[in-house]
Amino acid sequence: MAEVSAQDLISQLSKSPESHKRKEYLHWDDYFMATSLLSAKRSKDPVTQVGACIVDSQNRIVAIGYNGFPRNCSDDVFPWSKAKKGSQEFDPLEDKKMYVVHAEANAILNSNGMSLSGTRLYTTLFPCNECAKLIIQVGISQVLYLSDKYADKPTYRASKRMLDAVGVEYKRHIPQKKTITIDFDTFPEEDPNASLGLNELHL
Ligand SMILES: Nc1ccn([C@H]2C[C@H](O)[C@@H](COP(=O)(O)O)O2)c(=O)n1
């Protein structure tokens, strides 16, 4: 068996993956957008699930939200459908847009009244005009979004008009990582001591 000098051992150890900074860590913008995407998973909207996350200048998440009905307005009672104009059974009161609180508005409301001045908002869908009003009023200074699928609609054009007028920056987030997998099975199910019965020992 070849002998390994102490010096060799030290240099080998210093080359092991555990001795270096991990390279696959999430960058801030991906991290916050992924947080918004995770939040969107809470939405009951069958068509579009939106998530939003507000972050302060020190990269601390100060609030998150997703689109849903106001508290205590039951998801099983209020409509998740869109009323079709022109159809015989058209009933504007049976349209989700009358009731849904948008993800961005929920995130702002979830901040519990703390100052949002100078914060960044990460949202999976570009904010509408109503949310743009709130964004401006609370002093959010930057909006990062993933999708702008309704860009041609007047409400989204009005939103950009307001954001442009007051200098709130907005930009599409281009993820550095294509996929982020969350697999609960990759984590140990239980405390390793449990299998040894050590948890039952009261020493
Ligand atoms: N920036 C946005 C835009 C829309 N939402 C919500 C409102 C609805 O629940 C849903 C859009 O439904 P669709 O018209 O695609 O059937 O997304 C939001 O939270 N934030």
The ligand as a Gaussian input file, in Angstrom:
#p B3LYP/6-31G(d) Opt

LIG

0 1
 N      -50.702000      40.381000     -11.807000
 C      -51.716000      39.550000     -11.546000
 C      -52.639000      39.215000     -12.507000
 C      -53.668000      38.376000     -12.196000
 N      -53.767000      37.875000     -10.959000
 C      -54.808000      36.896000     -10.655000
 C      -56.223000      37.259000     -10.820000
 C      -56.882000      35.945000     -11.207000
 O      -57.064000      35.135000     -10.058000
 C      -55.827000      35.308000     -12.068000
 C      -55.986000      35.643000     -13.543000
 O      -56.950000      34.792000     -14.053000
 P      -57.149000      34.633000     -15.633000
 O      -57.649000      35.954000     -16.137000
 O      -55.816000      34.267000     -16.220000
 O      -58.163000      33.526000     -15.762000
 O      -54.599000      35.832000     -11.575000
 C      -52.840000      38.209000      -9.996000
 O      -52.905000      37.730000      -8.842000
 N      -51.836000      39.048000     -10.312000

